[in-house]
Amino acid sequence: MSNEILRTYACKDEELLFISIFVSLSLKRDLSEFGTYSPVFNRAYVSVFDGKIAVLKEVVMPKFMVTERKVVTTRLYGTMDGLLDSVRHLTGYIKLAKSGISIPIEDFGFAALRKAVNAKDAEGTFKSLQFVNANVAKFKDVLVAKGLSEEFVAGLISTAASIAADKQLQYEYDTKATALLQSNVGGFNELNAQLLEILSVGKILYTGKDTVKLKEYTFSELLKKVRRTSKPGSDDASTGTAPTK
């Protein structure tokens, strides 16, 4: 029999957290109206809610993990971008070799490599680079005769290894983050329970009276807002954690 705790909410963990942050701001603004409805809603109540949010912020992905993952990703993308210059050099040597290369330059794998690099696709870049490296090895003697250096060839092999290593590091950070989230599902469920309590009273207070505030206490509207602000390029972009349900 599984001891896994099931989530009581139908969104990502980080989305629940951001929704709670928005609701906390609204509740602080409207606390007097909530307090008039019920003495349950007071500063201590808000403090408990904010405390849960603060704890779970570090669960989504601890700051040190965010920083370290960004370093790895920046290095990985830099390594990948550097391959575009290598492709230009290799293309030149292949053209100099002319009939010495028995396959068309289009079959060397450069197009797929460029596409993967430009798409920031580490897996695709690694596979494409491996294909290019195999072709370089096949025609190495001809290319070296035209000026390709042993250091250049070794650099391509080293680059492939570096991409694979950094991709593995990214996977390990994401795996740790997912495991951390799973081990704290109970905490997220408790946050969700208090969130739903606040939303319920918000609907009682503002239905038919204030459509703007009503949206601020409606889960579906809040989820739309979070997903809009979490799109790439927005100020509140996602935390980089692996998607969780």
One Martini backbone bead per residue (centre of mass of N, CA, C, O) as a GRO file, in nm:
protein
  245
    1MET     BB    1   0.095   0.037   0.024
    2SER     BB    2   0.074   0.366  -0.032
    3ASN     BB    3   0.221   0.681   0.121
    4GLU     BB    4   0.126   0.881  -0.070
    5ILE     BB    5   0.058   1.216  -0.105
    6LEU     BB    6  -0.205   1.390  -0.217
    7ARG     BB    7  -0.313   1.637  -0.402
    8THR     BB    8  -0.561   1.917  -0.354
    9TYR     BB    9  -0.456   2.026  -0.638
   10ALA     BB   10  -0.483   2.155  -0.998
   11CYS     BB   11  -0.161   2.232  -0.990
   12LYS     BB   12   0.118   2.368  -0.953
   13ASP     BB   13   0.311   2.439  -0.692
   14GLU     BB   14   0.406   2.725  -0.785
   15GLU     BB   15   0.120   2.828  -0.844
   16LEU     BB   16   0.008   2.813  -0.560
   17LEU     BB   17   0.213   3.008  -0.440
   18PHE     BB   18   0.143   3.261  -0.618
   19ILE     BB   19  -0.152   3.276  -0.542
   20SER     BB   20  -0.101   3.320  -0.238
   21ILE     BB   21   0.048   3.587  -0.268
   22PHE     BB   22  -0.185   3.746  -0.393
   23VAL     BB   23  -0.392   3.692  -0.162
   24SER     BB   24  -0.234   3.821   0.066
   25LEU     BB   25  -0.250   4.109  -0.043
   26SER     BB   26  -0.559   4.126  -0.045
   27LEU     BB   27  -0.612   4.059   0.253
   28LYS     BB   28  -0.463   4.301   0.376
   29ARG     BB   29  -0.644   4.513   0.242
   30ASP     BB   30  -0.930   4.344   0.347
   31LEU     BB   31  -0.926   4.279   0.660
   32SER     BB   32  -1.161   4.444   0.780
   33GLU     BB   33  -1.386   4.291   0.622
   34PHE     BB   34  -1.316   4.011   0.723
   35GLY     BB   35  -1.333   4.080   1.030
   36THR     BB   36  -1.634   4.154   1.025
   37TYR     BB   37  -1.729   3.872   0.944
   38SER     BB   38  -1.462   3.746   1.106
   39PRO     BB   39  -1.234   3.696   1.374
   40VAL     BB   40  -1.044   3.498   1.228
   41PHE     BB   41  -0.963   3.758   1.063
   42ASN     BB   42  -0.632   3.837   1.128
   43ARG     BB   43  -0.304   3.893   1.178
   44ALA     BB   44  -0.245   3.601   1.261
   45TYR     BB   45  -0.362   3.467   1.013
   46VAL     BB   46  -0.171   3.602   0.810
   47SER     BB   47   0.093   3.502   0.939
   48VAL     BB   48   0.044   3.203   0.885
   49PHE     BB   49   0.022   3.223   0.580
   50ASP     BB   50   0.304   3.355   0.531
   51GLY     BB   51   0.466   3.127   0.662
   52LYS     BB   52   0.397   2.910   0.453
   53ILE     BB   53   0.510   3.059   0.212
   54ALA     BB   54   0.804   3.088   0.307
   55VAL     BB   55   0.868   2.786   0.326
   56LEU     BB   56   0.777   2.708   0.021
   57LYS     BB   57   0.977   2.877  -0.136
   58GLU     BB   58   1.223   2.682  -0.062
   59VAL     BB   59   1.094   2.425  -0.196
   60VAL     BB   60   1.074   2.484  -0.492
   61MET     BB   61   1.371   2.645  -0.476
   62PRO     BB   62   1.651   2.695  -0.361
   63LYS     BB   63   1.865   2.951  -0.399
   64PHE     BB   64   2.125   2.783  -0.451
   65MET     BB   65   2.000   2.614  -0.683
   66VAL     BB   66   1.931   2.842  -0.872
   67THR     BB   67   2.218   2.952  -0.904
   68GLU     BB   68   2.360   2.691  -1.000
   69ARG     BB   69   2.181   2.638  -1.247
   70LYS     BB   70   2.246   2.904  -1.394
   71VAL     BB   71   2.544   2.848  -1.432
   72VAL     BB   72   2.514   2.593  -1.600
   73THR     BB   73   2.334   2.713  -1.826
   74THR     BB   74   2.528   2.934  -1.919
   75ARG     BB   75   2.758   2.744  -1.995
   76LEU     BB   76   2.604   2.566  -2.194
   77TYR     BB   77   2.520   2.791  -2.396
   78GLY     BB   78   2.807   2.884  -2.457
   79THR     BB   79   2.908   2.620  -2.576
   80MET     BB   80   2.697   2.601  -2.801
   81ASP     BB   81   2.753   2.874  -2.945
   82GLY     BB   82   3.056   2.799  -3.022
   83LEU     BB   83   2.978   2.597  -3.259
   84LEU     BB   84   2.922   2.796  -3.492
   85ASP     BB   85   3.223   2.855  -3.548
   86SER     BB   86   3.308   2.562  -3.602
   87VAL     BB   87   3.129   2.522  -3.852
   88ARG     BB   88   3.266   2.734  -4.029
   89HIS     BB   89   3.542   2.601  -4.033
   90LEU     BB   90   3.461   2.322  -4.141
   91THR     BB   91   3.334   2.416  -4.405
   92GLY     BB   92   3.596   2.525  -4.523
   93TYR     BB   93   3.757   2.253  -4.528
   94ILE     BB   94   3.559   2.096  -4.706
   95LYS     BB   95   3.583   2.282  -4.953
   96LEU     BB   96   3.892   2.236  -4.986
   97ALA     BB   97   3.869   1.919  -5.032
   98LYS     BB   98   3.635   1.837  -5.200
   99SER     BB   99   3.674   1.521  -5.340
  100GLY     BB  100   3.784   1.407  -5.057
  101ILE     BB  101   3.479   1.413  -5.001
  102SER     BB  102   3.216   1.162  -5.026
  103ILE     BB  103   3.017   1.375  -4.904
  104PRO     BB  104   2.793   1.591  -4.864
  105ILE     BB  105   2.775   1.872  -4.674
  106GLU     BB  106   2.471   1.817  -4.591
  107ASP     BB  107   2.569   1.528  -4.442
  108PHE     BB  108   2.736   1.632  -4.179
  109GLY     BB  109   2.519   1.795  -3.963
  110PHE     BB  110   2.490   2.114  -3.944
  111ALA     BB  111   2.189   2.186  -3.948
  112ALA     BB  112   2.108   2.035  -3.687
  113LEU     BB  113   2.307   2.184  -3.505
  114ARG     BB  114   2.207   2.471  -3.543
  115LYS     BB  115   1.914   2.422  -3.457
  116ALA     BB  116   1.979   2.328  -3.165
  117VAL     BB  117   2.132   2.575  -3.069
  118ASN     BB  118   1.906   2.793  -3.131
  119ALA     BB  119   1.699   2.616  -2.934
  120LYS     BB  120   1.845   2.515  -2.673
  121ASP     BB  121   1.918   2.200  -2.742
  122ALA     BB  122   2.110   1.983  -2.579
  123GLU     BB  123   2.040   1.703  -2.689
  124GLY     BB  124   2.055   1.779  -2.992
  125THR     BB  125   2.344   1.884  -2.986
  126PHE     BB  126   2.486   1.628  -2.897
  127LYS     BB  127   2.392   1.442  -3.128
  128SER     BB  128   2.495   1.620  -3.363
  129LEU     BB  129   2.792   1.631  -3.273
  130GLN     BB  130   2.844   1.330  -3.289
  131PHE     BB  131   2.797   1.315  -3.595
  132VAL     BB  132   3.014   1.515  -3.678
  133ASN     BB  133   3.253   1.370  -3.539
  134ALA     BB  134   3.233   1.116  -3.713
  135ASN     BB  135   3.298   1.264  -3.982
  136VAL     BB  136   3.567   1.381  -3.900
  137ALA     BB  137   3.704   1.108  -3.847
  138LYS     BB  138   3.662   0.991  -4.137
  139PHE     BB  139   3.809   1.281  -4.266
  140LYS     BB  140   4.066   1.376  -4.117
  141ASP     BB  141   4.312   1.360  -4.311
  142VAL     BB  142   4.200   1.556  -4.523
  143LEU     BB  143   4.152   1.800  -4.326
  144VAL     BB  144   4.439   1.828  -4.216
  145ALA     BB  145   4.568   1.893  -4.498
  146LYS     BB  146   4.386   2.179  -4.491
  147GLY     BB  147   4.429   2.266  -4.148
  148LEU     BB  148   4.325   2.083  -3.948
  149SER     BB  149   4.345   2.037  -3.611
  150GLU     BB  150   4.388   1.840  -3.339
  151GLU     BB  151   4.271   2.045  -3.137
  152PHE     BB  152   3.998   2.079  -3.276
  153VAL     BB  153   3.904   1.789  -3.253
  154ALA     BB  154   3.935   1.770  -2.942
  155GLY     BB  155   3.736   2.005  -2.885
  156LEU     BB  156   3.479   1.864  -2.990
  157ILE     BB  157   3.488   1.629  -2.791
  158SER     BB  158   3.490   1.805  -2.533
  159THR     BB  159   3.222   1.951  -2.587
  160ALA     BB  160   3.041   1.703  -2.573
  161ALA     BB  161   3.114   1.634  -2.278
  162SER     BB  162   3.022   1.906  -2.154
  163ILE     BB  163   2.725   1.891  -2.234
  164ALA     BB  164   2.659   1.625  -2.091
  165ALA     BB  165   2.738   1.719  -1.803
  166ASP     BB  166   2.543   1.968  -1.781
  167LYS     BB  167   2.284   1.814  -1.837
  168GLN     BB  168   2.309   1.633  -1.586
  169LEU     BB  169   2.302   1.862  -1.378
  170GLN     BB  170   2.023   1.964  -1.446
  171TYR     BB  171   1.879   1.700  -1.377
  172GLU     BB  172   1.966   1.690  -1.077
  173TYR     BB  173   1.828   1.951  -0.988
  174ASP     BB  174   1.539   1.870  -1.078
  175THR     BB  175   1.521   1.614  -0.906
  176LYS     BB  176   1.557   1.749  -0.632
  177ALA     BB  177   1.316   1.942  -0.656
  178THR     BB  178   1.097   1.724  -0.688
  179ALA     BB  179   1.157   1.574  -0.423
  180LEU     BB  180   1.104   1.817  -0.238
  181LEU     BB  181   0.811   1.856  -0.315
  182GLN     BB  182   0.704   1.569  -0.245
  183SER     BB  183   0.793   1.596   0.069
  184ASN     BB  184   0.575   1.872   0.077
  185VAL     BB  185   0.268   1.821   0.025
  186GLY     BB  186   0.141   1.877   0.301
  187GLY     BB  187   0.208   2.183   0.302
  188PHE     BB  188   0.046   2.252   0.045
  189ASN     BB  189  -0.227   2.154   0.152
  190GLU     BB  190  -0.242   2.358   0.384
  191LEU     BB  191  -0.231   2.607   0.209
  192ASN     BB  192  -0.484   2.539   0.041
  193ALA     BB  193  -0.689   2.540   0.272
  194GLN     BB  194  -0.651   2.842   0.345
  195LEU     BB  195  -0.703   2.957   0.068
  196LEU     BB  196  -0.998   2.853   0.036
  197GLU     BB  197  -1.106   3.009   0.277
  198ILE     BB  198  -1.051   3.290   0.164
  199LEU     BB  199  -1.206   3.261  -0.105
  200SER     BB  200  -1.484   3.203   0.015
  201VAL     BB  201  -1.516   3.478   0.160
  202GLY     BB  202  -1.466   3.659  -0.082
  203LYS     BB  203  -1.726   3.570  -0.230
  204ILE     BB  204  -1.924   3.662  -0.014
  205LEU     BB  205  -1.837   3.972  -0.015
  206TYR     BB  206  -1.824   4.027  -0.364
  207THR     BB  207  -2.075   3.920  -0.467
  208GLY     BB  208  -2.245   4.172  -0.641
  209LYS     BB  209  -2.026   4.425  -0.558
  210ASP     BB  210  -1.713   4.327  -0.664
  211THR     BB  211  -1.560   4.221  -0.949
  212VAL     BB  212  -1.262   4.268  -0.897
  213LYS     BB  213  -1.234   4.126  -0.619
  214LEU     BB  214  -1.355   3.856  -0.701
  215LYS     BB  215  -1.118   3.774  -0.886
  216GLU     BB  216  -0.908   3.779  -0.638
  217TYR     BB  217  -1.105   3.513  -0.522
  218THR     BB  218  -1.052   3.340  -0.793
  219PHE     BB  219  -0.887   3.074  -0.893
  220SER     BB  220  -0.904   3.080  -1.206
  221GLU     BB  221  -0.806   3.376  -1.230
  222LEU     BB  222  -0.535   3.340  -1.081
  223LEU     BB  223  -0.417   3.123  -1.271
  224LYS     BB  224  -0.409   3.298  -1.521
  225LYS     BB  225  -0.220   3.512  -1.405
  226VAL     BB  226   0.021   3.327  -1.347
  227ARG     BB  227   0.056   3.217  -1.642
  228ARG     BB  228   0.114   3.489  -1.769
  229THR     BB  229   0.364   3.571  -1.571
  230SER     BB  230   0.527   3.283  -1.654
  231LYS     BB  231   0.619   3.370  -1.908
  232PRO     BB  232   0.858   3.422  -2.113
  233GLY     BB  233   0.986   3.754  -2.018
  234SER     BB  234   0.877   3.787  -1.752
  235ASP     BB  235   0.912   3.892  -1.425
  236ASP     BB  236   0.754   3.601  -1.330
  237ALA     BB  237   0.915   3.374  -1.394
  238SER     BB  238   0.993   3.076  -1.368
  239THR     BB  239   1.191   2.865  -1.149
  240GLY     BB  240   1.288   2.582  -1.310
  241THR     BB  241   1.121   2.363  -1.242
  242ALA     BB  242   0.977   2.083  -1.247
  243PRO     BB  243   0.697   1.965  -1.338
  244THR     BB  244   0.398   1.961  -1.130
  245LYS     BB  245   0.092   1.792  -0.979
   0.00000   0.00000   0.00000
